[in-house]
């Protein structure tokens, strides 16, 4: 993994932990490909918004942040 991927993974893990999901409750590599997500987010313009779900927690990943998706 690259430094950017590491940062993205850390942001995702922190966000999941803040919403009650323990680190041992999942493996990101089985939920999605962190390196592919990093390539997608880094190669797109600032308006990209990737939506994914990890163990029932809906996330939004942008170049600037990772957050839990709220019903919109």
C-alpha positions in Angstrom: 0.0 0.0 0.0 1.1 3.6 -0.6 1.1 6.3 2.0 -2.1 7.7 0.5 -3.8 4.3 0.7 -2.6 4.0 4.3 -4.1 7.4 5.1 -7.4 6.5 3.4 -7.5 3.2 5.3 -6.8 5.0 8.6 -9.6 7.5 7.9 -12.1 4.7 7.1 -11.1 2.7 10.2 -11.4 5.7 12.4 -14.8 6.5 11.0 -16.0 3.0 11.5 -14.7 2.9 15.1 -16.4 6.2 15.8 -19.7 4.6 14.8 -19.2 1.5 17.0 -17.6 -1.0 14.7 -14.6 -2.8 16.4 -11.5 -3.4 14.3 -11.8 -7.1 14.7 -15.3 -7.2 13.4 -14.2 -6.9 9.7 -11.3 -7.0 7.3 -11.3 -4.1 4.8 -9.7 -6.3 2.1 -12.7 -8.5 2.0 -15.2 -5.6 2.0 -13.5 -3.7 -0.8 -10.1 -3.2 -2.5 -8.4 -0.3 -0.6 -5.8 0.2 -3.4 -8.4 0.4 -6.1 -10.5 2.9 -4.0 -7.4 5.0 -3.5 -6.6 5.0 -7.3 -10.2 6.0 -8.1 -10.4 8.8 -5.5 -6.9 10.2 -6.4 -7.5 10.0 -10.2 -10.8 11.8 -10.2 -11.6 15.5 -9.7 -12.6 16.9 -6.3 -16.3 16.3 -7.0 -16.0 12.4 -6.8 -18.0 10.8 -4.0 -17.7 7.0 -3.6 -20.4 5.3 -1.6 -19.7 1.9 0.0 -20.9 -0.1 3.0 -18.8 -1.9 5.6 -20.6 -4.3 7.9 -23.9 -2.3 7.5 -22.3 1.1 8.0 -22.8 3.2 4.9 -19.8 5.4 4.1 -19.0 8.2 1.7 -15.4 8.6 0.6 -14.2 11.8 -1.1 -10.8 13.2 -1.7 -11.2 15.3 1.5 -13.0 13.1 3.9 -14.6 9.8 4.9 -18.0 10.0 6.7 -21.0 8.0 7.5 -23.7 8.5 4.9 -26.9 9.8 6.4 -30.2 9.4 4.6 -30.4 12.3 2.2 
